Amino acid sequence: MAQPQVELWLPQGRWAGEAEDVTDHPNATAWLREVLIASAFAAELAGLHPRRMSDAELQAATADYRLIHIRRTQPLAGPGGPGDLAWVWWVLGVMWLVWRWRRPKESIS
């Protein structure tokens, strides 16, 4: 992998992470099946039926797929992190609401 350092934006916050290709791992087929099942209708749209396919069928259908494991290494918070300037959005939102409320109404002629 050319650049294994990644950033993750999760509901729990922003993280630095390291990506690792686990496509050749002995458990890769089981893990890929779980990913495809969790993708809901996306796998079905791609013509894959992970609940009904045998391991051999799944391996043949996903031979070109890469399975990447991302391990979180450290949180990216504080100065320079996602919460550093979060207050700006609140200020801009309030300013927009005040502008919308105070602007003159267009009259219908």
C-alpha positions as CSV (number, residue, x, y, z in Angstrom):
1,M,0.0,0.0,0.0
2,A,1.5,3.3,-1.1
3,Q,0.2,5.5,1.8
4,P,-1.1,3.6,4.8
5,Q,-1.7,6.7,7.0
6,V,-5.3,7.7,6.8
7,E,-7.8,10.0,8.6
8,L,-11.1,8.7,9.8
9,W,-14.2,10.9,10.4
10,L,-16.5,8.9,12.6
11,P,-19.5,9.8,14.8
12,Q,-17.2,9.5,17.8
13,G,-14.7,12.0,16.4
14,R,-11.8,12.3,14.0
15,W,-8.9,9.8,14.2
16,A,-5.6,9.1,12.6
17,G,-5.3,5.6,11.5
18,E,-3.2,3.0,9.6
19,A,-4.6,1.0,6.7
20,E,-3.5,-2.6,6.2
21,D,-4.4,-4.8,3.2
22,V,-5.8,-8.1,4.7
23,T,-7.1,-9.6,1.5
24,D,-4.8,-12.6,1.8
25,H,-5.6,-13.2,5.5
26,P,-7.0,-16.7,6.2
27,N,-10.2,-15.1,7.6
28,A,-10.6,-12.7,4.7
29,T,-13.6,-14.5,3.1
30,A,-15.5,-14.5,6.3
31,W,-14.7,-10.8,6.9
32,L,-15.6,-9.8,3.4
33,R,-18.9,-11.7,3.7
34,E,-19.7,-9.6,6.9
35,V,-18.8,-6.4,5.1
36,L,-21.1,-7.2,2.2
37,I,-23.9,-8.2,4.5
38,A,-23.5,-4.9,6.4
39,S,-23.6,-3.0,3.1
40,A,-27.3,-4.0,2.8
41,F,-28.7,-3.4,-0.7
42,A,-25.3,-2.3,-2.2
43,A,-24.1,-5.9,-2.4
44,E,-27.4,-7.0,-4.0
45,L,-27.1,-4.2,-6.6
46,A,-23.6,-5.4,-7.4
47,G,-25.1,-8.9,-8.1
48,L,-23.7,-10.4,-4.9
49,H,-25.7,-12.5,-2.5
50,P,-23.4,-13.0,0.5
51,R,-25.9,-14.9,2.6
52,R,-26.6,-17.5,-0.1
53,M,-23.2,-17.8,-1.8
54,S,-20.7,-20.5,-0.8
55,D,-17.2,-19.4,0.1
56,A,-15.9,-20.6,-3.3
57,E,-18.6,-18.6,-5.1
58,L,-17.9,-15.5,-3.0
59,Q,-14.1,-15.8,-3.6
60,A,-14.6,-16.1,-7.3
61,A,-17.1,-13.2,-7.5
62,T,-14.9,-10.9,-5.4
63,A,-11.5,-11.9,-6.7
64,D,-10.7,-8.2,-7.7
65,Y,-11.8,-6.8,-4.3
66,R,-9.4,-5.6,-1.7
67,L,-10.2,-5.9,1.9
68,I,-8.6,-3.1,4.0
69,H,-8.4,-3.1,7.8
70,I,-8.1,0.4,9.3
71,R,-6.7,0.6,12.8
72,R,-7.2,3.8,14.8
73,T,-3.9,5.1,16.2
74,Q,-4.8,8.4,17.9
75,P,-7.6,10.9,18.2
76,L,-7.3,14.1,16.3
77,A,-8.9,16.6,18.6
78,G,-8.1,19.8,20.4
79,P,-6.3,22.7,18.6
80,G,-6.4,22.0,14.9
81,G,-8.9,19.2,15.4
82,P,-12.5,19.1,14.3
83,G,-13.8,20.8,17.4
84,D,-11.4,23.7,17.2
85,L,-13.6,25.9,15.0
86,A,-17.0,24.2,15.5
87,W,-18.3,27.3,17.1
88,V,-18.0,29.1,13.7
89,W,-20.9,27.1,12.3
90,W,-23.2,28.1,15.2
91,V,-22.4,31.8,14.7
92,L,-22.9,31.6,10.9
93,G,-26.2,29.7,11.4
94,V,-27.5,32.3,13.8
95,M,-26.4,35.1,11.5
96,W,-28.2,33.5,8.6
97,L,-31.4,33.0,10.6
98,V,-31.4,36.7,11.8
99,W,-30.8,37.8,8.2
100,R,-33.7,35.7,6.9
101,W,-36.0,37.0,9.7
102,R,-35.0,40.6,9.2
103,R,-34.9,40.9,5.4
104,P,-37.8,42.7,3.9
105,K,-40.7,40.6,2.6
106,E,-41.3,40.8,-1.1
107,S,-44.7,42.2,-1.9
108,I,-46.9,40.6,-4.5
109,S,-48.2,43.2,-7.0
